[in-house]
Amino acid sequence: MLLIRDVFKAKPGKAKDLVKKFTQVVPFMKEQGFLNTKITLNLERVL
């Protein structure tokens, strides 16, 4: 089993755009053999 975790940090207000781009890429990744793809989002405010 191979676990790959990438962490991306978005500027304030741009997280939705980043998630939208990743969800568009998921079908292509499944064609390439990445079967269990998950996109998780952590909304955390930096004070």
Backbone as JSON Lines, residues from 0, in Angstrom:
{"i":0,"aa":"M","n":[0.85,-1.17,0.0],"ca":[0.0,0.0,0.0],"c":[0.89,1.24,0.0]}
{"i":1,"aa":"L","n":[0.5,2.21,-0.78],"ca":[1.26,3.44,-0.92],"c":[0.37,4.6,-0.52]}
{"i":2,"aa":"L","n":[0.83,5.42,0.41],"ca":[0.07,6.58,0.85],"c":[0.85,7.83,0.48]}
{"i":3,"aa":"I","n":[0.22,8.67,-0.29],"ca":[0.85,9.93,-0.71],"c":[-0.03,11.05,-0.19]}
{"i":4,"aa":"R","n":[0.56,11.95,0.57],"ca":[-0.2,13.07,1.13],"c":[0.5,14.36,0.7]}
{"i":5,"aa":"D","n":[-0.24,15.18,0.02],"ca":[0.25,16.5,-0.37],"c":[-0.58,17.53,0.36]}
{"i":6,"aa":"V","n":[0.07,18.54,0.88],"ca":[-0.62,19.61,1.59],"c":[-0.46,20.89,0.78]}
{"i":7,"aa":"F","n":[-1.56,21.49,0.47],"ca":[-1.56,22.74,-0.28],"c":[-2.18,23.82,0.6]}
{"i":8,"aa":"K","n":[-1.56,24.97,0.61],"ca":[-2.08,26.09,1.37],"c":[-2.57,27.14,0.38]}
{"i":9,"aa":"A","n":[-3.82,27.56,0.55],"ca":[-4.41,28.55,-0.33],"c":[-4.51,29.88,0.4]}
{"i":10,"aa":"K","n":[-4.5,30.93,-0.38],"ca":[-4.69,32.25,0.19],"c":[-6.13,32.37,0.68]}
{"i":11,"aa":"P","n":[-6.37,33.26,1.64],"ca":[-7.74,33.43,2.15],"c":[-8.75,33.71,1.02]}
{"i":12,"aa":"G","n":[-9.83,32.95,1.02],"ca":[-10.87,33.11,0.02],"c":[-10.66,32.31,-1.25]}
{"i":13,"aa":"K","n":[-9.54,31.59,-1.36],"ca":[-9.24,30.84,-2.57],"c":[-9.35,29.33,-2.41]}
{"i":14,"aa":"A","n":[-9.76,28.86,-1.25],"ca":[-9.83,27.41,-1.0],"c":[-10.87,26.75,-1.91]}
{"i":15,"aa":"K","n":[-12.0,27.38,-2.12],"ca":[-13.04,26.8,-2.97],"c":[-12.53,26.62,-4.4]}
{"i":16,"aa":"D","n":[-11.76,27.57,-4.9],"ca":[-11.21,27.46,-6.25],"c":[-10.23,26.29,-6.34]}
{"i":17,"aa":"L","n":[-9.43,26.1,-5.32],"ca":[-8.47,25.0,-5.31],"c":[-9.17,23.65,-5.26]}
{"i":18,"aa":"V","n":[-10.21,23.53,-4.45],"ca":[-10.97,22.28,-4.37],"c":[-11.65,22.0,-5.71]}
{"i":19,"aa":"K","n":[-12.17,23.02,-6.35],"ca":[-12.82,22.85,-7.65],"c":[-11.84,22.3,-8.68]}
{"i":20,"aa":"K","n":[-10.62,22.81,-8.69],"ca":[-9.61,22.33,-9.63],"c":[-9.24,20.88,-9.36]}
{"i":21,"aa":"F","n":[-9.11,20.51,-8.09],"ca":[-8.77,19.13,-7.76],"c":[-9.9,18.18,-8.13]}
{"i":22,"aa":"T","n":[-11.15,18.58,-7.91],"ca":[-12.26,17.69,-8.27],"c":[-12.35,17.5,-9.78]}
{"i":23,"aa":"Q","n":[-11.88,18.45,-10.57],"ca":[-11.85,18.29,-12.01],"c":[-10.76,17.32,-12.44]}
{"i":24,"aa":"V","n":[-9.71,17.17,-11.65],"ca":[-8.58,16.3,-11.99],"c":[-8.83,14.85,-11.58]}
{"i":25,"aa":"V","n":[-9.72,14.61,-10.63],"ca":[-9.94,13.26,-10.09],"c":[-10.29,12.24,-11.18]}
{"i":26,"aa":"P","n":[-11.18,12.53,-12.15],"ca":[-11.46,11.51,-13.18],"c":[-10.21,11.12,-13.98]}
{"i":27,"aa":"F","n":[-9.36,12.05,-14.28],"ca":[-8.11,11.76,-14.99],"c":[-7.2,10.88,-14.14]}
{"i":28,"aa":"M","n":[-7.15,11.16,-12.84],"ca":[-6.31,10.36,-11.95],"c":[-6.81,8.92,-11.87]}
{"i":29,"aa":"K","n":[-8.13,8.73,-11.88],"ca":[-8.68,7.37,-11.85],"c":[-8.33,6.61,-13.12]}
{"i":30,"aa":"E","n":[-8.29,7.3,-14.26],"ca":[-7.86,6.67,-15.52],"c":[-6.41,6.23,-15.44]}
{"i":31,"aa":"Q","n":[-5.59,6.96,-14.7],"ca":[-4.18,6.66,-14.59],"c":[-3.87,5.62,-13.52]}
{"i":32,"aa":"G","n":[-4.89,5.16,-12.78],"ca":[-4.67,4.11,-11.81],"c":[-4.76,4.53,-10.35]}
{"i":33,"aa":"F","n":[-5.05,5.77,-10.07],"ca":[-5.22,6.24,-8.69],"c":[-6.69,6.02,-8.32]}
{"i":34,"aa":"L","n":[-6.97,4.89,-7.68],"ca":[-8.36,4.51,-7.45],"c":[-8.97,5.15,-6.22]}
{"i":35,"aa":"N","n":[-8.23,5.3,-5.15],"ca":[-8.78,5.83,-3.9],"c":[-8.28,7.26,-3.69]}
{"i":36,"aa":"T","n":[-8.93,8.19,-4.33],"ca":[-8.53,9.59,-4.24],"c":[-9.48,10.31,-3.29]}
{"i":37,"aa":"K","n":[-8.93,11.0,-2.32],"ca":[-9.74,11.78,-1.38],"c":[-9.23,13.21,-1.35]}
{"i":38,"aa":"I","n":[-10.15,14.12,-1.3],"ca":[-9.81,15.54,-1.13],"c":[-10.43,15.97,0.19]}
{"i":39,"aa":"T","n":[-9.59,16.35,1.12],"ca":[-10.09,16.8,2.41],"c":[-9.78,18.29,2.55]}
{"i":40,"aa":"L","n":[-10.6,18.95,3.28],"ca":[-10.49,20.4,3.43],"c":[-10.5,20.75,4.91]}
{"i":41,"aa":"N","n":[-9.56,21.53,5.32],"ca":[-9.49,21.99,6.69],"c":[-9.59,23.52,6.67]}
{"i":42,"aa":"L","n":[-10.71,24.01,7.13],"ca":[-10.9,25.46,7.17],"c":[-10.43,25.97,8.52]}
{"i":43,"aa":"E","n":[-9.28,26.53,8.54],"ca":[-8.69,27.0,9.77],"c":[-8.29,28.47,9.6]}
{"i":44,"aa":"R","n":[-8.71,29.26,10.5],"ca":[-8.36,30.68,10.45],"c":[-7.08,30.92,11.23]}
{"i":45,"aa":"V","n":[-6.2,31.68,10.64],"ca":[-4.97,32.05,11.32],"c":[-5.19,33.43,11.94]}
{"i":46,"aa":"L","n":[-5.01,33.5,13.23],"ca":[-5.23,34.78,13.92],"c":[-3.95,35.55,14.07]}
